[in-house]
Amino acid sequence: MRLRVEFTTEPFDLDETPSHALVAREVVRAADLDAVDVGPFGNTVQGRPDVVYAAVDALLRRSIEAGATRVSVQVNVVREEGA
């Protein structure tokens, strides 16, 4: 089983990437995830449950500490082929 997480941090700033968004991206890029896709309006990561749980915990803590006033997270279970 793999987990896919989509997340955004707010508040948005269209002129300059907010520090909380940069921190969130650092967290997921540093994690041992299978896939990381970051974009201006949403981000997606995928990996083993234990790695995803740790990454989401760090993402929430660090992005809020860096000024996020809202973090939206959606988690989906991805079934592996043959499972």
Secondary structure as UniProt FT lines:
FT   STRAND          2..10
FT   HELIX           19..30
FT   STRAND          35..38
FT   STRAND          43..47
FT   HELIX           49..65
FT   TURN            66..67
FT   STRAND          70..78
FT   TURN            81..82
//
